[in-house]
Amino acid sequence: AAEAEKAPASSSSEEDQEAMAQKVEDLRIKGNQAFGRKDFSAAVSSYSLAIRLDGKNHLALSNRSAAFAALGNFEKALEDAQQVVKLVPTWAKGYSRLGAALHGGGQWAEAARSYKA
C-alpha cells in the first residue's frame, strides 16, 4: 500500500516566527486586560515584554504609550508615540497618542499640531 503523500513540513524558522508572533499577541492582550482593570503598571510590563520580542509592533508601542500617559509618565508616552508615528505614519491613532502625550506634558502647541497631522 502506498503511503499518503504528506504536505511538506514548514521550516522550524517559520514555526518559530509564528510562535513568536503568537507570544507577542498574547502579551499585548494581557496588557490590554491589565489596562482595562486600570492596572497601568502591569499593562506597561506586558507591553514592554511584547516590544522586547518585536520592537516594530506598533500596536504594543501605541498601547504602552497610553499606559505611560495614564501613569503620568508623558515623556515615556511621547517616546513610544513618536516611534509609532515613524513605524506607521499613515495610522491616525499614532498621532492621537502623540497628541495625548504632548498635551499631558504641557506642550500645547505641539499637541495641537499632532492632532492636525
C-alpha positions in Angstrom: 0.0 0.0 0.0 1.3 3.4 -1.0 1.7 5.9 1.8 -0.3 9.1 1.5 1.8 12.0 0.4 2.3 14.4 3.3 2.4 18.1 2.9 5.9 19.5 3.3 6.5 20.4 6.9 7.0 24.1 7.5 10.5 25.1 8.4 11.3 25.4 12.0 12.2 29.1 11.4 8.6 29.7 10.1 7.3 27.9 13.2 9.5 29.9 15.4 8.3 33.1 13.8 4.6 32.1 14.2 5.2 31.1 17.8 6.9 34.4 18.5 4.1 36.4 16.8 1.6 34.5 19.0 3.6 35.2 22.1 3.7 38.9 21.2 0.0 38.9 20.6 -0.7 37.1 23.9 1.4 39.6 25.8 -0.4 42.5 24.1 -3.8 41.0 25.1 -2.6 40.5 28.6 -1.5 44.2 28.6 -5.0 45.2 27.3 -6.6 43.3 30.1 -4.5 45.0 32.7 -5.2 48.4 31.1 -8.9 47.6 31.3 -8.5 46.9 35.0 -6.7 50.2 35.3 -3.5 48.3 36.4 -1.4 50.5 34.2 2.0 49.3 35.6 1.1 45.7 34.8 0.0 46.9 31.3 3.3 48.6 30.8 5.1 45.5 31.8 3.2 43.3 29.4 3.5 45.7 26.5 7.3 46.1 27.3 7.8 42.3 27.0 5.9 42.2 23.7 8.0 45.1 22.4 11.2 43.4 23.6 10.2 40.4 21.4 9.0 42.6 18.4 10.3 46.2 18.6 8.3 47.1 15.5 4.9 46.1 16.9 3.1 49.4 16.6 0.1 48.2 18.5 2.1 47.3 21.6 4.0 50.6 21.3 0.8 52.5 21.0 -0.8 50.8 23.9 2.2 51.2 26.1 2.2 54.9 25.2 -1.4 55.1 26.5 -0.5 53.2 29.7 2.5 55.5 30.3 0.2 58.5 29.8 -2.3 57.0 32.3 0.6 56.8 34.8 1.5 60.4 34.2 4.8 59.5 32.5 4.3 61.7 29.5 8.0 61.6 28.5 7.9 57.8 28.0 4.4 58.1 26.4 5.9 60.6 23.9 8.9 58.3 23.1 6.5 55.4 22.3 4.1 57.6 20.3 6.9 59.1 18.2 8.1 55.5 17.4 4.6 54.5 16.4 4.3 57.5 14.0 7.7 56.6 12.5 6.7 53.0 12.0 3.2 53.7 10.6 3.0 57.3 9.5 -0.5 56.8 8.0 -2.1 55.4 11.2 -4.2 58.1 12.8 -4.2 56.6 16.2 -0.4 57.1 16.4 -1.0 60.8 16.0 -3.7 60.6 18.7 -1.2 59.0 21.1 1.4 61.6 20.1 -1.1 64.4 20.8 -2.1 62.9 24.1 1.5 62.6 25.3 2.3 66.2 24.2 -0.9 67.5 25.8 -0.2 65.7 29.0 3.3 67.0 29.1 2.0 70.6 28.7 3.3 71.0 25.1 0.0 72.6 23.9 1.0 73.9 20.5 2.8 70.7 19.5 -0.1 68.7 20.7 -2.5 70.7 18.5 -0.2 70.2 15.5 0.0 66.5 16.0 -3.8 66.2 16.1 -4.0 68.1 12.7 -1.3 65.8 11.2 
